[in-house]
Amino acid sequence: MMTLLILGVLLWSAAHLFKRLAPAARARMGDPAKGWSPWRLPSLSC
C-alpha cells in the first residue's frame, strides 16, 4: 500500500514538474496534455 502511495506522489510530482520545466514540449502535445478536469468548461469553438 505504501508503495502505491509513493508511486502516486512521484507520478504527480513528475507531471507537475514537467509542466513547469518544459512548457513548450507540453504545448506541442495540445489539449490532451492538460488532463481531464470536471471543472473545465467544454470548448465552444466551431
C-alpha positions as CSV (number, residue, x, y, z in Angstrom):
1,M,0.0,0.0,0.0
2,M,2.8,2.4,0.9
3,T,4.5,1.6,-2.4
4,L,1.4,2.7,-4.4
5,L,1.2,5.9,-2.3
6,I,4.9,6.7,-3.1
7,L,4.5,5.9,-6.8
8,G,1.4,8.1,-7.0
9,V,3.2,11.0,-5.4
10,L,6.2,10.5,-7.7
11,L,4.0,10.4,-10.7
12,W,2.1,13.5,-9.6
13,S,5.3,15.4,-8.9
14,A,6.8,14.4,-12.3
15,A,3.7,15.7,-14.1
16,H,3.7,19.0,-12.3
17,L,7.5,19.5,-12.7
18,F,7.2,18.7,-16.4
19,K,4.5,21.4,-16.7
20,R,6.9,24.0,-15.2
21,L,10.2,22.8,-16.7
22,A,9.1,22.1,-20.3
23,P,6.1,24.3,-21.1
24,A,7.0,24.3,-24.9
25,A,7.0,20.5,-25.0
26,R,3.7,20.4,-23.2
27,A,2.2,23.0,-25.5
28,R,3.1,20.8,-28.5
29,M,1.1,18.0,-27.1
30,G,-2.1,20.0,-27.3
31,D,-5.1,19.9,-25.1
32,P,-4.9,16.2,-24.1
33,A,-1.7,17.1,-22.2
34,K,-3.6,19.3,-19.9
35,G,-5.5,16.4,-18.5
36,W,-9.2,15.9,-17.7
37,S,-11.0,18.0,-15.1
38,P,-14.7,18.0,-14.2
39,W,-14.5,21.8,-13.7
40,R,-13.1,22.6,-17.2
41,L,-15.8,24.0,-19.4
42,P,-16.2,22.4,-22.9
43,S,-14.8,24.3,-25.8
44,L,-17.4,26.4,-27.6
45,S,-15.4,26.8,-30.8
46,C,-17.0,25.6,-34.0
